[in-house]
Amino acid sequence: MPGDRIEQRPKLRAERPPASTTLVIRGGRDTPEKLRSHALRTARAWSLDGQPLLGISVFAVLDEPLADLLGRRFATFRTVYLPTVGRLDAYGFELLPTAQRPHFTVRLRSADDQELGRLLEALGAPGPNPAYPRRYG
Amino acid sequence: MYLVDITADLNDEDETGYVWTFLDEARDPARISPGALVVAGDEEAAAVCQVVDLRPAGDGTIVHLRLLPGLVDDYRALVERAVG
């Protein structure tokens, strides 16, 4: 049976925003269509201040080295995005401290092509994930 | 390219620490029950996961997934060794 969206405001972690030089990780290779799908999924499930929350997930490199976090959480991704918090901020994207540290949600204002294109620019070019096992080519 | 049992963004987690997605994104929702092993993700990035639970949220049902270690290809190799 369907329920209400899960309100995130009281669930946000009380912590200082990461420094602008902090790297954030997003696994995979995104397209505008994928990002739209992911953002709309978040908005189906989550709300912020009573409104559907459009957003995508990233992880900040905070308490463990990048290599450890990649190996622990991102080993299934061939490629990863590694923008800084400052870069996302420069493109106007807010980071919400959702779920368990070091997960964050990049908040979107809309899921239109312009916003998603800007988000892709902010993420930068995906690079090979050094934690991806190359056993199978 | 993977043909997944349930589409998910493997980056997504909620306060449980598990990956989550919606039940109606499963190819066969009947396969999605607690304890079941499934391939989740999309055609490019997929992982073997165990279904943890299902909970109503929004206009549907959220599925929590425990990411299992290793690649899908590791599990395929495992099965091929086991069954010859």
Backbone of each chain as ProteinMPNN parsed JSONL, in Angstrom:
{"seq_chain_A": "MPGDRIEQRPKLRAERPPASTTLVIRGGRDTPEKLRSHALRTARAWSLDGQPLLGISVFAVLDEPLADLLGRRFATFRTVYLPTVGRLDAYGFELLPTAQRPHFTVRLRSADDQELGRLLEALGAPGPNPAYPRRYG", "coords_chain_A": {"N_chain_A": [[0.852, -1.192, 0.0], [0.672, 2.167, -0.929], [2.462, 4.914, 0.602], [3.11, 8.009, 2.394], [5.386, 10.473, 1.01], [8.775, 10.394, 2.111], [9.749, 12.566, 4.452], [12.543, 14.575, 4.42], [13.693, 16.678, 5.865], [13.755, 16.554, 8.806], [15.499, 14.473, 8.973], [17.934, 15.206, 8.024], [21.432, 15.281, 8.406], [23.117, 16.81, 11.119], [25.614, 18.615, 10.443], [28.597, 20.351, 9.546], [28.875, 21.899, 6.342], [30.745, 20.212, 3.787], [34.18, 21.028, 3.079], [35.146, 23.189, 0.362], [37.022, 22.027, -1.227], [36.659, 19.369, -0.974], [36.324, 16.155, -2.343], [33.67, 14.664, -4.198], [31.979, 11.611, -4.873], [30.517, 9.985, -7.571], [29.215, 7.124, -8.884], [29.415, 5.43, -12.05], [28.207, 6.114, -15.417], [26.696, 8.864, -16.43], [23.787, 10.102, -18.14], [21.657, 12.645, -19.528], [19.094, 11.499, -19.545], [19.322, 9.337, -17.769], [19.958, 10.719, -15.41], [17.663, 12.222, -15.094], [15.785, 10.209, -14.643], [16.769, 9.162, -12.228], [16.596, 11.389, -10.548], [13.858, 11.846, -10.53], [12.988, 9.514, -9.374], [13.935, 9.843, -6.774], [12.328, 12.002, -6.082], [9.861, 10.818, -6.08], [9.939, 9.331, -3.784], [10.967, 10.89, -1.687], [10.56, 13.908, 0.212], [11.134, 17.412, 0.74], [10.646, 19.771, 3.084], [7.983, 19.412, 2.61], [7.694, 19.374, -0.112], [8.159, 17.583, -3.197], [11.356, 16.103, -3.499], [13.796, 16.676, -5.707], [16.64, 15.045, -6.711], [20.011, 13.732, -6.809], [22.258, 11.097, -5.869], [25.356, 11.329, -4.139], [28.625, 10.658, -2.782], [30.661, 11.962, -0.26], [34.141, 12.468, 0.177], [35.209, 12.073, 3.135], [35.771, 10.847, 5.768], [37.357, 8.713, 5.27], [40.029, 7.531, 3.229], [40.062, 8.312, -0.301], [40.637, 6.074, -1.958], [39.941, 3.945, -0.32], [37.199, 4.348, 0.097], [36.268, 4.146, -2.51], [36.886, 1.473, -3.025], [35.362, 0.18, -1.099], [32.704, 0.874, -1.594], [32.208, 1.447, -4.278], [33.062, -0.427, -6.121], [31.761, -1.787, -8.122], [31.425, -0.123, -10.224], [32.557, 0.851, -13.37], [33.41, 3.361, -14.103], [33.848, 6.578, -12.577], [32.62, 9.706, -11.351], [34.313, 12.53, -10.139], [33.942, 15.216, -8.931], [34.6, 18.326, -7.175], [33.267, 19.619, -4.087], [33.209, 22.372, -4.238], [33.092, 22.801, -6.987], [30.552, 21.802, -7.675], [29.07, 23.607, -6.206], [29.749, 25.96, -7.492], [28.343, 25.681, -9.795], [25.891, 26.045, -8.835], [24.604, 24.095, -7.351], [23.11, 22.624, -4.558], [24.162, 20.786, -1.727], [22.739, 18.287, 0.157], [22.837, 16.869, 3.365], [21.999, 13.9, 3.434], [20.665, 10.651, 4.412], [23.087, 8.23, 5.513], [26.204, 9.424, 6.762], [28.909, 9.162, 4.542], [26.977, 10.116, 2.689], [25.346, 12.245, 0.365], [22.778, 14.317, -1.033], [22.503, 15.746, -4.146], [20.821, 18.551, -4.809], [18.293, 19.306, -7.111], [16.724, 21.869, -9.038], [14.904, 21.496, -10.988], [13.876, 18.991, -13.356], [14.519, 19.42, -15.941], [15.914, 19.652, -19.304], [17.882, 21.631, -19.399], [18.7, 22.017, -16.726], [19.616, 19.435, -16.133], [21.646, 19.152, -17.991], [23.386, 21.095, -17.035], [24.038, 19.935, -14.624], [25.417, 17.656, -15.488], [27.629, 18.913, -16.638], [28.694, 20.003, -14.32], [29.421, 17.718, -12.944], [31.543, 16.899, -14.432], [34.021, 15.164, -16.437], [33.673, 11.633, -16.617], [35.886, 9.315, -15.064], [38.157, 6.475, -15.259], [37.541, 3.972, -12.84], [39.68, 3.283, -10.309], [39.27, 1.285, -8.502], [37.801, -0.645, -9.677], [37.622, -4.005, -10.451], [39.683, -5.467, -12.87], [39.316, -7.971, -13.937], [37.858, -9.094, -15.947], [38.283, -7.742, -18.286]], "CA_chain_A": [[0.0, 0.0, 0.0], [1.502, 3.361, -0.979], [2.47, 5.773, 1.778], [3.542, 9.371, 2.123], [6.808, 10.666, 0.769], [9.556, 10.437, 3.342], [10.239, 13.933, 4.638], [13.968, 14.508, 4.731], [14.208, 17.781, 6.694], [14.188, 16.14, 10.155], [16.492, 13.414, 8.874], [19.226, 15.727, 7.571], [22.476, 15.224, 9.434], [23.585, 18.105, 11.601], [27.058, 18.687, 10.295], [29.022, 21.474, 8.722], [29.05, 21.519, 4.934], [32.124, 19.837, 3.478], [35.02, 22.076, 2.486], [34.958, 23.28, -1.095], [37.996, 21.172, -1.91], [36.306, 17.963, -0.77], [35.853, 15.423, -3.522], [32.489, 13.815, -4.075], [32.022, 10.48, -5.803], [29.286, 9.415, -8.115], [29.608, 6.004, -9.723], [28.694, 5.178, -13.295], [28.307, 7.085, -16.504], [25.354, 9.435, -16.488], [23.251, 10.817, -19.294], [20.507, 13.416, -19.048], [17.948, 10.618, -19.32], [19.54, 8.609, -16.507], [19.863, 11.655, -14.282], [16.242, 12.56, -14.906], [15.145, 9.048, -14.03], [17.192, 9.059, -10.83], [16.051, 12.528, -9.791], [12.411, 11.651, -10.363], [12.818, 8.437, -8.376], [14.102, 10.473, -5.454], [11.156, 12.849, -5.812], [8.725, 9.936, -5.769], [10.058, 8.767, -2.433], [11.394, 11.841, -0.666], [10.165, 15.308, 0.139], [11.871, 18.347, 1.589], [9.71, 20.835, 3.458], [6.668, 19.103, 2.066], [7.694, 19.35, -1.576], [8.985, 16.5, -3.741], [12.782, 16.448, -3.535], [14.529, 16.226, -6.887], [18.051, 14.994, -6.368], [20.789, 12.534, -7.099], [23.138, 10.711, -4.769], [26.817, 11.331, -4.221], [29.297, 10.396, -1.511], [31.8, 12.856, -0.057], [35.35, 11.842, 0.721], [35.306, 12.783, 4.409], [36.375, 10.165, 6.914], [38.251, 7.646, 4.839], [40.695, 7.915, 1.989], [39.333, 8.073, -1.543], [40.827, 4.711, -2.447], [39.187, 3.034, 0.54], [35.771, 4.513, -0.176], [36.0, 3.569, -3.834], [36.937, 0.02, -2.926], [34.305, -0.325, -0.218], [31.333, 1.184, -1.999], [32.031, 1.749, -5.702], [33.848, -1.356, -6.927], [30.992, -2.315, -9.257], [31.353, 0.894, -11.283], [33.766, 0.979, -14.193], [33.831, 4.76, -14.125], [33.325, 7.423, -11.5], [32.793, 11.155, -11.39], [34.983, 13.015, -8.922], [34.003, 16.677, -8.82], [34.725, 18.846, -5.813], [32.099, 20.326, -3.551], [33.259, 23.728, -4.76], [32.651, 22.811, -8.383], [29.087, 21.688, -7.663], [28.559, 24.873, -5.692], [29.926, 26.984, -8.531], [27.249, 25.491, -10.762], [24.642, 26.378, -8.162], [23.929, 22.923, -6.783], [23.158, 22.489, -3.103], [24.36, 19.428, -1.212], [21.979, 18.016, 1.38], [23.425, 15.723, 4.081], [20.947, 12.898, 3.581], [21.03, 9.259, 4.699], [24.208, 8.093, 6.448], [27.479, 9.99, 6.356], [29.121, 10.438, 3.851], [26.066, 10.284, 1.553], [24.693, 13.543, 0.179], [21.921, 14.457, -2.201], [22.638, 16.972, -4.93], [19.447, 19.0, -5.03], [17.994, 19.928, -8.403], [15.538, 22.734, -9.016], [13.951, 20.912, -11.928], [14.457, 17.856, -14.089], [14.472, 19.734, -17.376], [17.179, 19.398, -20.007], [18.877, 22.646, -19.05], [19.224, 21.716, -15.386], [20.367, 18.182, -16.17], [22.869, 19.437, -18.73], [24.264, 21.813, -16.122], [24.536, 18.97, -13.645], [26.446, 16.848, -16.154], [28.827, 19.757, -16.714], [29.253, 20.132, -12.974], [30.047, 16.445, -12.574], [32.792, 16.774, -15.173], [34.169, 13.944, -17.237], [33.91, 10.44, -15.804], [37.203, 8.704, -15.239], [38.186, 5.062, -14.87], [37.536, 3.734, -11.406], [40.817, 2.419, -9.991], [38.844, 0.18, -7.639], [37.037, -1.642, -10.445], [38.485, -5.13, -10.79], [39.79, -5.614, -14.327], [39.472, -9.397, -14.199], [37.105, -9.537, -17.115], [38.519, -6.815, -19.391]], "C_chain_A": [[0.889, 1.245, 0.0], [1.397, 4.185, 0.3], [2.87, 7.18, 1.394], [5.006, 9.384, 1.7], [7.525, 10.785, 2.115], [10.186, 11.825, 3.456], [11.684, 13.893, 5.139], [14.447, 15.58, 5.716], [14.623, 17.298, 8.091], [15.251, 15.048, 10.135], [17.868, 13.928, 8.449], [20.229, 15.688, 8.714], [22.891, 16.642, 9.831], [25.102, 18.123, 11.52], [27.395, 19.851, 9.388], [29.169, 21.015, 7.28], [30.504, 21.15, 4.67], [32.878, 21.029, 2.873], [34.909, 22.034, 0.968], [35.918, 22.374, -1.859], [37.674, 19.681, -1.768], [35.82, 17.339, -2.065], [34.535, 14.737, -3.205], [32.549, 12.771, -5.178], [30.616, 10.183, -6.286], [29.701, 8.337, -9.11], [28.782, 5.919, -10.983], [28.927, 6.247, -14.33], [26.905, 7.617, -16.735], [25.051, 10.053, -17.839], [22.114, 11.678, -18.749], [19.308, 12.522, -18.742], [18.103, 9.841, -18.015], [19.374, 9.546, -15.307], [18.411, 12.039, -14.021], [15.513, 11.415, -14.202], [15.495, 8.952, -12.54], [16.599, 10.189, -9.978], [14.556, 12.355, -9.538], [12.114, 10.515, -9.384], [12.931, 9.012, -6.964], [12.868, 11.281, -5.093], [9.892, 12.034, -5.557], [8.734, 9.536, -4.302], [10.248, 9.819, -1.357], [10.768, 13.207, -0.897], [11.102, 16.116, 1.02], [10.948, 19.534, 1.829], [8.361, 20.654, 2.758], [6.591, 19.057, 0.557], [8.543, 18.184, -2.073], [10.436, 16.951, -3.911], [13.43, 15.831, -4.769], [16.007, 16.188, -6.526], [18.697, 13.706, -6.812], [21.808, 12.325, -5.992], [24.612, 10.862, -5.12], [27.352, 10.982, -2.834], [30.505, 11.317, -1.405], [32.963, 12.08, 0.554], [35.69, 12.587, 2.008], [36.159, 12.048, 5.437], [37.302, 9.022, 6.53], [38.864, 8.052, 3.51], [39.863, 7.549, 0.76], [39.44, 6.621, -1.99], [40.015, 3.714, -1.624], [37.697, 3.125, 0.261], [35.406, 3.937, -1.536], [35.953, 2.04, -3.74], [35.796, -0.556, -2.115], [32.929, -0.192, -0.841], [31.12, 1.25, -3.513], [32.696, 0.742, -6.634], [33.079, -1.899, -8.127], [30.903, -1.324, -10.421], [32.67, 0.951, -12.055], [34.314, 2.401, -14.166], [33.211, 5.501, -12.947], [33.519, 8.891, -11.864], [33.415, 11.574, -10.06], [35.062, 14.538, -8.894], [34.256, 17.076, -7.369], [33.399, 19.469, -5.389], [32.044, 21.747, -4.125], [32.782, 23.815, -6.198], [31.124, 22.702, -8.462], [28.455, 23.0, -7.201], [28.657, 25.972, -6.749], [28.84, 26.885, -9.602], [25.882, 25.687, -10.112], [23.911, 25.209, -7.547], [24.192, 22.826, -5.276], [23.336, 21.027, -2.729], [23.594, 19.28, 0.095], [22.566, 16.779, 2.058], [22.363, 14.671, 4.417], [21.533, 11.527, 3.913], [22.211, 9.216, 5.671], [25.459, 8.756, 5.868], [28.331, 8.916, 5.702], [28.219, 10.628, 2.623], [25.481, 11.692, 1.549], [23.772, 13.455, -1.026], [22.201, 15.798, -2.859], [21.227, 17.395, -5.324], [19.309, 19.697, -6.379], [16.755, 20.801, -8.259], [14.463, 22.221, -9.963], [14.625, 19.715, -12.568], [14.401, 18.137, -15.58], [15.875, 19.592, -17.979], [18.264, 20.386, -19.604], [19.518, 22.339, -17.698], [20.087, 20.445, -15.411], [21.669, 18.349, -16.95], [23.88, 20.16, -17.857], [24.851, 20.866, -15.085], [25.625, 18.084, -14.262], [27.746, 17.641, -16.291], [29.501, 19.854, -15.357], [29.956, 18.846, -12.538], [31.394, 16.276, -13.266], [32.837, 15.479, -15.947], [34.341, 12.743, -16.312], [35.288, 9.869, -16.093], [37.158, 7.241, -14.856], [38.271, 4.927, -13.359], [38.692, 2.799, -11.048], [40.436, 1.236, -9.118], [38.067, -0.884, -8.408], [37.96, -2.786, -10.828], [38.504, -5.344, -12.309], [39.956, -7.083, -14.724], [38.858, -9.827, -15.514], [37.241, -8.571, -18.285], [37.705, -5.558, -19.283]], "O_chain_A": [[1.774, 1.364, 0.848], [0.379, 4.158, 0.991], [2.959, 7.508, 0.211], [5.763, 8.455, 1.982], [6.949, 11.22, 3.112], [11.043, 12.202, 2.656], [11.993, 13.259, 6.148], [15.496, 15.413, 6.34], [15.734, 17.599, 8.529], [15.839, 14.735, 11.17], [18.852, 13.19, 8.502], [19.903, 16.024, 9.852], [22.999, 17.539, 8.995], [25.785, 17.685, 12.446], [26.582, 20.278, 8.569], [29.544, 19.871, 7.024], [31.405, 21.728, 5.279], [32.287, 21.908, 2.246], [34.621, 20.996, 0.373], [35.654, 22.001, -3.002], [38.338, 18.837, -2.369], [35.011, 17.92, -2.789], [34.312, 14.285, -2.082], [33.088, 13.006, -6.259], [29.662, 10.139, -5.51], [30.441, 8.601, -10.057], [27.606, 6.283, -10.999], [29.733, 7.159, -14.147], [26.027, 6.885, -17.191], [25.947, 10.468, -18.574], [21.658, 11.462, -17.627], [18.584, 12.768, -17.777], [17.15, 9.7, -17.249], [18.728, 9.198, -14.319], [17.986, 12.163, -12.872], [14.726, 11.636, -13.282], [14.63, 8.696, -11.703], [16.164, 9.973, -8.847], [14.056, 12.681, -8.461], [11.119, 10.548, -8.66], [12.127, 8.705, -6.084], [12.411, 11.257, -3.95], [8.964, 12.504, -4.898], [7.688, 9.419, -3.664], [9.753, 9.666, -0.24], [10.487, 13.608, -2.027], [11.765, 15.588, 1.912], [10.526, 20.211, 0.891], [7.702, 21.62, 2.373], [5.543, 18.735, -0.002], [9.54, 17.832, -1.441], [10.702, 18.045, -4.407], [13.588, 14.613, -4.859], [16.564, 17.192, -6.083], [18.028, 12.727, -7.144], [22.171, 13.257, -5.274], [25.046, 10.566, -6.233], [26.62, 11.01, -1.845], [31.282, 11.439, -2.352], [32.77, 11.156, 1.345], [36.376, 13.608, 1.978], [37.159, 12.583, 5.917], [37.959, 8.435, 7.39], [38.277, 8.83, 2.758], [39.071, 6.607, 0.782], [38.439, 6.008, -2.36], [39.466, 2.755, -2.166], [37.008, 2.107, 0.195], [34.356, 3.313, -1.691], [35.071, 1.404, -4.317], [35.313, -1.651, -2.403], [32.073, -1.053, -0.641], [29.99, 1.125, -3.986], [32.876, 1.027, -7.817], [33.689, -2.422, -9.06], [30.368, -1.652, -11.48], [33.747, 1.08, -11.473], [35.526, 2.615, -14.201], [32.185, 5.094, -12.401], [34.449, 9.259, -12.581], [33.083, 11.038, -9.003], [36.16, 15.091, -8.837], [34.139, 16.258, -6.457], [32.543, 19.795, -6.212], [30.971, 22.255, -4.454], [32.141, 24.792, -6.586], [30.484, 23.424, -9.226], [27.439, 23.439, -7.739], [27.761, 26.806, -6.879], [28.472, 27.879, -10.228], [24.847, 25.516, -10.756], [22.721, 25.311, -7.249], [25.324, 22.93, -4.805], [22.737, 20.141, -3.337], [23.783, 20.062, 1.026], [22.772, 15.754, 1.408], [21.898, 14.582, 5.553], [22.724, 11.277, 3.724], [22.322, 10.07, 6.552], [25.739, 8.669, 4.672], [28.465, 7.832, 6.271], [28.638, 11.227, 1.632], [25.164, 12.252, 2.598], [23.963, 12.629, -1.918], [22.145, 16.847, -2.217], [20.535, 16.699, -6.067], [20.11, 20.562, -6.734], [15.859, 20.511, -7.466], [13.273, 22.473, -9.772], [15.809, 19.462, -12.344], [14.255, 17.221, -16.389], [16.869, 19.437, -17.27], [19.432, 20.016, -19.481], [20.74, 22.398, -17.555], [21.149, 20.391, -14.79], [22.684, 17.746, -16.599], [25.078, 19.883, -17.919], [26.019, 20.984, -14.714], [26.637, 17.801, -13.62], [28.833, 17.101, -16.085], [30.726, 19.794, -15.255], [30.971, 18.893, -11.842], [32.281, 15.593, -12.753], [31.831, 14.786, -16.096], [35.075, 12.822, -15.327], [35.785, 9.934, -17.217], [36.216, 6.805, -14.194], [38.984, 5.676, -12.691], [38.681, 1.634, -11.446], [41.203, 0.279, -9.006], [37.714, -1.918, -7.842], [38.985, -2.558, -11.47], [37.452, -5.393, -12.946], [40.633, -7.406, -15.699], [39.288, -10.807, -16.122], [36.403, -8.577, -19.187], [37.801, -4.684, -20.145]]}, "seq_chain_B": "MYLVDITADLNDEDETGYVWTFLDEARDPARISPGALVVAGDEEAAAVCQVVDLRPAGDGTIVHLRLLPGLVDDYRALVERAVG", "coords_chain_B": {"N_chain_B": [[26.785, -5.352, -21.194], [23.999, -5.42, -19.104], [21.116, -7.249, -18.1], [18.938, -6.362, -15.926], [17.349, -7.408, -12.844], [16.009, -5.568, -11.365], [15.676, -2.164, -11.762], [17.853, 0.337, -10.632], [19.496, 3.094, -9.046], [22.621, 2.609, -8.201], [24.045, 4.255, -6.606], [22.314, 5.293, -4.806], [21.308, 5.673, -1.465], [19.502, 5.348, 1.61], [18.477, 6.317, 4.947], [18.804, 3.893, 6.124], [21.115, 2.875, 5.176], [21.129, 1.153, 3.105], [20.95, 0.422, -0.426], [18.281, 1.69, -2.404], [15.21, 1.345, -4.238], [12.309, 1.434, -6.394], [9.653, -0.921, -6.211], [8.076, -1.218, -8.498], [9.87, -0.949, -10.516], [10.951, -3.314, -11.093], [11.569, -6.114, -13.245], [10.096, -8.424, -12.885], [8.078, -8.222, -10.449], [7.298, -10.18, -8.645], [9.527, -11.642, -8.059], [10.849, -10.193, -6.236], [11.449, -10.338, -3.119], [11.942, -10.424, 0.444], [15.215, -11.493, 1.211], [15.722, -12.589, -1.267], [18.011, -13.052, -3.99], [19.159, -10.784, -6.332], [19.83, -9.108, -9.458], [20.719, -5.849, -9.626], [20.509, -2.438, -10.737], [21.599, -0.921, -13.707], [21.829, -1.14, -17.315], [24.526, -0.745, -17.662], [25.866, -0.547, -15.239], [25.789, -2.768, -12.792], [24.912, -4.87, -10.021], [25.104, -7.695, -7.842], [22.637, -8.184, -5.503], [21.024, -8.477, -2.3], [17.677, -8.712, -1.414], [16.386, -6.769, 1.124], [14.126, -5.634, 2.492], [10.712, -4.518, 1.982], [8.979, -1.518, 1.719], [6.228, 0.714, 2.069], [6.178, 3.81, 0.369], [5.904, 7.164, -0.744], [4.303, 7.07, -3.862], [4.395, 4.369, -4.141], [6.12, 1.272, -3.543], [8.996, 0.886, -1.709], [12.043, -0.793, -2.225], [14.563, -2.191, -0.348], [17.975, -2.85, -0.76], [20.722, -4.943, -0.229], [23.977, -4.452, -1.048], [25.997, -6.861, -2.459], [29.306, -8.241, -2.183], [31.755, -8.121, -4.861], [31.68, -8.649, -8.475], [29.065, -8.904, -10.966], [29.99, -10.606, -12.91], [31.743, -12.169, -11.444], [30.017, -13.783, -9.997], [28.789, -15.156, -12.051], [30.968, -16.632, -12.987], [31.404, -18.16, -10.734], [29.071, -19.717, -10.614], [29.331, -21.103, -12.998], [31.581, -22.661, -12.43], [30.518, -24.224, -10.461], [28.444, -25.691, -11.558], [29.44, -26.781, -13.797]], "CA_chain_B": [[25.398, -4.936, -20.98], [23.29, -6.265, -18.148], [19.654, -7.246, -18.041], [18.804, -6.41, -14.464], [16.04, -7.78, -12.283], [15.341, -4.36, -10.883], [16.434, -0.952, -12.071], [18.183, 1.132, -9.45], [20.738, 3.853, -9.047], [23.406, 1.969, -7.143], [24.562, 5.309, -5.723], [21.283, 5.722, -3.861], [21.129, 5.073, -0.152], [18.707, 6.143, 2.544], [19.001, 6.307, 6.314], [19.112, 2.518, 6.508], [22.417, 2.506, 4.639], [20.947, 0.248, 1.975], [20.477, 0.926, -1.713], [16.823, 1.583, -2.491], [14.544, 1.67, -5.491], [10.882, 1.134, -6.295], [9.26, -2.265, -6.634], [7.531, -1.233, -9.859], [10.968, -0.922, -11.474], [11.396, -4.695, -11.284], [11.014, -6.799, -14.425], [9.079, -9.32, -12.353], [7.996, -7.881, -9.011], [7.109, -11.369, -7.815], [10.849, -12.138, -7.654], [11.443, -9.27, -5.261], [10.961, -10.621, -1.771], [13.073, -10.408, 1.381], [16.141, -12.619, 1.123], [15.997, -12.98, -2.654], [19.189, -12.502, -4.658], [18.756, -10.145, -7.585], [20.78, -8.194, -10.091], [20.126, -4.506, -9.596], [21.306, -1.398, -11.372], [21.119, -0.664, -15.059], [22.513, -1.948, -18.332], [25.969, -0.503, -17.634], [26.406, -0.715, -13.88], [24.884, -3.67, -12.081], [25.526, -5.588, -8.911], [24.274, -8.687, -7.179], [22.136, -7.636, -4.244], [20.017, -9.244, -1.578], [16.537, -7.904, -0.996], [16.302, -6.686, 2.582], [12.721, -5.487, 2.856], [9.868, -3.68, 1.134], [8.239, -0.578, 2.57], [5.486, 1.718, 1.321], [6.681, 5.193, 0.397], [5.459, 7.893, -1.921], [3.171, 6.44, -4.54], [4.714, 2.971, -4.428], [6.779, 0.464, -2.522], [10.457, 0.944, -1.779], [12.785, -2.032, -1.985], [15.924, -2.001, 0.146], [18.874, -3.847, -1.326], [22.074, -5.033, 0.332], [24.984, -4.703, -2.086], [26.891, -7.965, -2.124], [30.64, -7.974, -2.744], [32.096, -8.751, -6.132], [31.018, -8.244, -9.709], [28.131, -9.873, -11.541], [30.797, -11.611, -13.614], [32.288, -13.098, -10.447], [28.959, -14.747, -9.659], [28.625, -16.019, -13.222], [32.084, -17.574, -12.971], [31.165, -19.061, -9.604], [28.029, -20.675, -10.992], [29.877, -21.976, -14.045], [32.448, -23.638, -11.766], [29.734, -25.114, -9.61], [27.542, -26.584, -12.298], [30.167, -27.349, -14.913]], "C_chain_B": [[24.692, -5.926, -20.057], [21.782, -6.149, -18.338], [19.317, -7.445, -16.569], [17.414, -6.879, -14.052], [15.263, -6.551, -11.845], [16.254, -3.161, -11.139], [16.643, -0.145, -10.795], [19.369, 2.009, -9.779], [21.552, 3.304, -7.891], [24.127, 2.986, -6.255], [23.573, 5.643, -4.612], [21.33, 4.943, -2.556], [20.163, 5.943, 0.631], [19.251, 5.944, 3.95], [19.309, 4.903, 6.809], [20.529, 2.121, 6.098], [22.333, 1.533, 3.483], [20.615, 1.028, 0.705], [18.963, 0.774, -1.749], [16.351, 1.906, -3.904], [13.072, 1.327, -5.32], [10.58, -0.253, -6.864], [8.756, -2.274, -8.074], [8.605, -1.036, -10.921], [11.578, -2.312, -11.676], [10.788, -5.273, -12.552], [9.894, -7.725, -13.995], [8.98, -9.068, -10.845], [7.817, -9.105, -8.114], [8.435, -11.953, -7.343], [11.441, -11.33, -6.506], [10.807, -9.505, -3.897], [12.156, -10.676, -0.832], [13.905, -11.686, 1.308], [16.518, -13.004, -0.289], [17.28, -12.322, -3.157], [18.769, -11.991, -6.023], [19.936, -9.384, -8.164], [20.088, -6.842, -10.207], [21.072, -3.51, -10.256], [20.717, -1.046, -12.718], [21.985, -1.437, -16.032], [24.031, -1.807, -18.271], [26.608, -0.767, -16.273], [25.415, -1.543, -13.08], [25.652, -4.392, -10.984], [24.547, -6.643, -8.41], [23.912, -8.139, -5.803], [21.196, -8.639, -3.595], [18.9, -8.298, -1.154], [16.436, -7.947, 0.524], [14.847, -6.615, 3.028], [12.008, -4.616, 1.835], [9.036, -2.805, 2.058], [7.451, 0.387, 1.699], [6.128, 3.087, 1.469], [6.236, 5.879, -0.876], [4.267, 7.203, -2.543], [3.421, 4.966, -4.832], [5.301, 2.253, -3.241], [8.282, 0.517, -2.744], [11.038, -0.43, -1.452], [14.169, -1.651, -1.483], [16.789, -3.175, -0.304], [20.227, -3.79, -0.645], [23.04, -5.362, -0.806], [25.88, -5.851, -1.643], [28.248, -7.724, -2.784], [30.832, -8.672, -4.08], [31.269, -8.222, -7.283], [30.004, -9.295, -10.138], [28.917, -10.985, -12.228], [31.444, -12.599, -12.65], [31.262, -14.18, -10.114], [28.708, -15.695, -10.827], [29.736, -17.073, -13.248], [31.902, -18.604, -11.854], [30.161, -20.15, -9.988], [28.553, -21.637, -12.054], [30.802, -23.031, -13.452], [31.621, -24.684, -11.038], [28.921, -26.118, -10.401], [28.204, -27.167, -13.537], [29.744, -26.805, -16.261]], "O_chain_B": [[24.798, -7.139, -20.238], [21.256, -5.093, -18.688], [19.401, -8.553, -16.041], [16.445, -6.763, -14.803], [14.037, -6.497, -11.94], [17.432, -3.157, -10.781], [15.727, 0.029, -9.991], [20.152, 1.705, -10.679], [21.207, 3.515, -6.728], [24.749, 2.611, -5.262], [23.955, 6.214, -3.59], [21.385, 3.713, -2.549], [20.021, 7.133, 0.352], [20.367, 5.455, 4.122], [20.004, 4.74, 7.812], [21.078, 1.146, 6.611], [23.359, 1.128, 2.937], [20.077, 2.134, 0.753], [18.423, -0.175, -1.181], [17.003, 2.634, -4.653], [12.637, 0.969, -4.225], [11.17, -0.687, -7.853], [8.987, -3.242, -8.799], [8.288, -0.963, -12.109], [12.598, -2.46, -12.35], [9.646, -4.972, -12.9], [8.86, -7.808, -14.658], [9.731, -9.653, -10.065], [8.159, -9.055, -6.933], [8.476, -12.676, -6.348], [12.42, -11.743, -5.884], [9.763, -8.939, -3.573], [13.273, -10.949, -1.272], [13.379, -12.798, 1.34], [17.528, -13.676, -0.497], [17.594, -11.188, -2.797], [18.099, -12.694, -6.778], [20.9, -9.062, -7.47], [19.019, -6.716, -10.804], [22.282, -3.727, -10.318], [19.504, -0.889, -12.864], [22.781, -2.286, -15.629], [24.748, -2.668, -18.781], [27.769, -1.168, -16.192], [24.332, -1.07, -12.733], [26.877, -4.503, -11.025], [23.331, -6.502, -8.539], [24.774, -7.692, -5.046], [20.649, -9.525, -4.251], [19.149, -7.224, -0.608], [16.406, -9.018, 1.129], [14.391, -7.426, 3.834], [12.632, -4.051, 0.937], [8.466, -3.276, 3.042], [7.965, 0.839, 0.676], [6.563, 3.472, 2.554], [6.191, 5.273, -1.946], [3.335, 6.799, -1.848], [2.742, 4.374, -5.671], [5.02, 2.58, -2.088], [8.772, 0.227, -3.836], [10.589, -1.122, -0.539], [14.87, -0.871, -2.127], [16.38, -4.334, -0.234], [20.812, -2.717, -0.499], [22.936, -6.41, -1.443], [26.459, -5.803, -0.558], [28.325, -7.076, -3.828], [30.175, -9.666, -4.39], [30.311, -7.469, -7.108], [30.082, -10.449, -9.715], [28.557, -12.158, -12.14], [31.669, -13.754, -13.012], [31.61, -15.352, -9.969], [28.447, -16.882, -10.63], [29.482, -18.251, -13.499], [32.215, -19.781, -12.028], [30.37, -21.334, -9.724], [28.262, -22.833, -12.02], [30.814, -24.173, -13.912], [31.969, -25.865, -11.001], [28.729, -27.256, -9.972], [27.594, -27.964, -14.25], [30.288, -27.21, -17.288]]}, "name": "protein", "num_of_chains": 2, "seq": "MPGDRIEQRPKLRAERPPASTTLVIRGGRDTPEKLRSHALRTARAWSLDGQPLLGISVFAVLDEPLADLLGRRFATFRTVYLPTVGRLDAYGFELLPTAQRPHFTVRLRSADDQELGRLLEALGAPGPNPAYPRRYGMYLVDITADLNDEDETGYVWTFLDEARDPARISPGALVVAGDEEAAAVCQVVDLRPAGDGTIVHLRLLPGLVDDYRALVERAVG"}
